[in-house]
């Protein structure tokens, strides 16, 4: 039997991190940090995309409602092209002619995508009278659009616009269908609708 040693035991010395362990811990920390940053980025991107989609939906509904209202308050389509629509609201003067105060021009500018509605101000004097039989209403309204007598109101910005009538003769049309595409960044929203004239 061995005699018990009276020599006190030395406490174990703490071991230091080796260079490899230190490098591994730094790599793991950087991977975790990169994961957190990417998660925050994609969360932010998703929120931004949702906000863009929401804004586009609201804008398309707003423009669509304005177009429908203009059509429903009109009695006749006077001219139609790929990027414009000229409407006669009513014969308010009861003179059997289309006066400037009764005309509305909805136009899509392909250059900047603006959707603009032109109409005469309420205090227009003197009013201009156009013959329904002989006037080229596209040329007549195009010549004065943007002036003080026929100013424009911006309804929105679109990347696409088209209209269709229920009759090849624009004067005989009772219904106007439309399609408008609005775009912001990489998102787009297409609104499709139509309205009947009040003739």
C-alpha positions as CSV (number, residue, x, y, z in Angstrom):
1,X,0.0,0.0,0.0
2,X,1.4,3.3,-1.1
3,X,1.6,6.1,1.5
4,X,-0.6,9.0,0.8
5,X,1.2,11.9,-0.7
6,X,1.2,15.1,1.2
7,X,2.0,17.1,-1.9
8,X,-0.9,19.4,-2.9
9,X,-2.4,18.9,-6.3
10,X,-1.9,21.8,-8.8
11,X,-5.0,23.3,-10.2
12,X,-5.3,22.6,-14.0
13,X,-4.1,25.4,-16.1
14,X,-6.7,27.0,-18.5
15,X,-6.0,26.1,-22.1
16,X,-5.7,29.0,-24.6
17,X,-7.5,29.1,-27.9
18,X,-5.5,27.9,-30.8
19,X,-5.3,30.0,-34.0
20,X,-7.4,27.6,-35.8
21,X,-10.2,27.7,-33.2
22,X,-10.1,31.5,-33.3
23,X,-10.4,31.6,-37.1
24,X,-13.3,29.1,-37.0
25,X,-15.2,31.2,-34.4
26,X,-14.7,34.3,-36.6
27,X,-15.9,32.5,-39.7
28,X,-19.1,31.2,-37.8
29,X,-19.8,34.7,-36.5
30,X,-19.4,36.2,-39.9
31,X,-21.8,33.6,-41.5
32,X,-24.4,34.3,-38.8
33,X,-24.0,38.0,-39.3
34,X,-24.4,37.7,-43.1
35,X,-27.5,35.6,-42.6
36,X,-29.1,38.2,-40.4
37,X,-28.2,41.1,-42.8
38,X,-29.7,39.2,-45.8
39,X,-32.8,38.3,-43.8
40,X,-33.3,42.0,-42.9
41,X,-32.7,43.0,-46.5
42,X,-35.2,40.6,-48.0
43,X,-37.8,41.6,-45.3
44,X,-37.3,45.3,-46.2
45,X,-37.5,44.5,-50.0
46,X,-40.7,42.5,-49.5
47,X,-42.3,45.4,-47.6
48,X,-41.2,47.8,-50.3
49,X,-42.6,45.6,-53.0
50,X,-45.9,45.3,-51.2
51,X,-46.1,49.1,-50.8
52,X,-45.4,49.5,-54.5
53,X,-48.0,47.0,-55.5
54,X,-50.5,48.7,-53.1
55,X,-49.7,52.2,-54.6
56,X,-50.1,50.9,-58.1
57,X,-53.5,49.3,-57.3
58,X,-54.8,52.5,-55.8
59,X,-53.4,54.6,-58.8
60,X,-55.0,52.2,-61.4
61,X,-58.3,52.3,-59.6
62,X,-58.2,56.1,-59.4
63,X,-57.4,56.5,-63.1
64,X,-60.0,53.9,-64.1
65,X,-62.7,55.6,-62.0
66,X,-61.8,59.0,-63.7
67,X,-62.0,57.5,-67.2
68,X,-65.4,55.8,-66.4
69,X,-66.8,59.0,-65.0
70,X,-65.8,61.0,-68.1
71,X,-67.4,58.4,-70.4
72,X,-70.6,58.1,-68.4
73,X,-71.0,61.9,-68.3
74,X,-70.7,62.1,-72.1
75,X,-73.3,61.7,-74.8
76,X,-71.1,61.1,-77.8
77,X,-67.6,60.1,-78.9
78,X,-66.3,62.7,-81.4
79,X,-62.9,61.2,-82.1
80,X,-60.8,58.2,-81.1
81,X,-57.2,57.2,-81.8
82,X,-54.5,54.9,-80.3
83,X,-53.7,57.5,-77.6
84,X,-56.7,59.8,-77.3
85,X,-60.4,60.0,-76.9
86,X,-62.5,63.1,-77.6
87,X,-65.9,63.2,-75.9
88,X,-68.9,65.5,-76.1
89,X,-70.4,65.8,-72.6
90,X,-73.8,67.3,-73.5
91,X,-75.5,70.0,-75.5
92,X,-75.7,72.3,-72.5
93,X,-76.3,75.4,-74.6
94,X,-79.0,73.6,-76.5
95,X,-77.7,75.0,-79.8
96,X,-77.2,71.7,-81.7
97,X,-73.4,72.3,-81.9
98,X,-70.4,71.1,-79.8
99,X,-69.0,74.1,-77.8
100,X,-65.5,74.0,-76.4
101,X,-66.9,74.1,-72.9
102,X,-68.7,70.8,-73.7
103,X,-65.6,68.9,-75.0
104,X,-63.3,66.6,-73.1
105,X,-60.1,65.1,-74.4
106,X,-58.4,62.2,-72.6
107,X,-54.9,61.6,-73.9
108,X,-52.1,59.1,-73.2
109,X,-48.6,60.5,-73.9
110,X,-46.4,57.7,-75.0
111,X,-43.2,59.7,-74.3
112,X,-43.6,60.2,-70.6
113,X,-46.7,58.0,-70.0
114,X,-48.9,60.8,-68.7
115,X,-52.7,60.3,-68.8
116,X,-54.2,63.8,-69.1
117,X,-57.8,65.0,-69.4
118,X,-58.3,68.4,-71.1
119,X,-61.3,70.5,-70.6
120,X,-62.3,74.2,-70.8
121,X,-62.4,76.1,-67.5
122,X,-65.8,76.9,-66.0
123,X,-65.4,80.6,-66.6
124,X,-64.4,80.3,-70.3
125,X,-65.5,83.4,-72.3
126,X,-66.1,83.6,-75.1
127,X,-67.0,80.0,-75.8
128,X,-66.0,78.5,-79.2
129,X,-68.6,76.6,-81.3
130,X,-67.7,73.7,-83.5
131,X,-69.9,72.1,-86.2
132,X,-70.6,68.5,-85.5
133,X,-70.8,67.7,-89.2
134,X,-67.6,69.2,-90.5
135,X,-65.1,69.5,-87.6
136,X,-62.1,67.3,-87.1
137,X,-62.3,67.1,-83.3
138,X,-58.9,65.4,-82.9
139,X,-57.2,68.2,-84.8
140,X,-59.3,70.9,-83.2
141,X,-58.6,69.8,-79.6
142,X,-55.0,68.8,-80.2
143,X,-54.3,72.4,-81.5
144,X,-55.5,74.0,-78.3
145,X,-54.7,71.4,-75.6
146,X,-52.7,72.8,-72.7
147,X,-53.7,76.4,-73.4
148,X,-55.6,78.6,-71.0
149,X,-58.9,77.8,-72.8
150,X,-58.3,74.0,-72.8
151,X,-56.0,73.2,-69.8
152,X,-55.0,69.7,-68.9
153,X,-55.3,67.8,-65.6
154,X,-52.8,64.9,-65.0
155,X,-54.7,61.8,-63.9
156,X,-51.7,59.5,-63.6
157,X,-48.7,57.9,-65.3
158,X,-49.1,54.7,-67.4
159,X,-47.0,52.4,-69.5
160,X,-49.8,51.3,-71.7
161,X,-53.2,52.5,-72.9
162,X,-55.9,51.3,-75.3
163,X,-59.6,51.8,-76.0
164,X,-62.2,50.0,-77.9
165,X,-65.7,51.0,-79.1
166,X,-68.8,48.9,-79.7
167,X,-69.2,50.4,-83.2
168,X,-66.7,51.1,-86.0
169,X,-68.4,54.5,-86.4
170,X,-67.3,56.5,-83.4
171,X,-70.4,58.6,-83.5
172,X,-72.6,55.5,-83.2
173,X,-70.8,54.0,-80.2
174,X,-72.7,53.5,-77.1
175,X,-69.9,51.8,-75.0
176,X,-66.2,52.5,-74.5
177,X,-63.9,49.8,-73.2
178,X,-60.4,50.7,-71.9
179,X,-57.2,49.1,-70.7
180,X,-54.6,51.0,-68.7
181,X,-51.3,49.6,-67.4
182,X,-49.4,51.5,-64.7
183,X,-45.8,50.7,-63.9
184,X,-43.5,51.5,-61.0
185,X,-40.0,50.1,-60.8
186,X,-40.4,46.4,-61.8
187,X,-44.1,46.2,-60.8
188,X,-47.1,46.8,-63.0
189,X,-50.8,46.8,-62.6
190,X,-53.3,46.6,-65.4
191,X,-56.8,48.0,-65.0
192,X,-59.5,46.9,-67.5
193,X,-62.9,48.4,-67.6
194,X,-65.5,50.2,-69.6
195,X,-68.6,52.4,-69.4
196,X,-71.7,53.3,-71.4
197,X,-72.3,56.7,-72.7
198,X,-75.4,58.6,-71.5
199,X,-77.0,59.0,-74.9
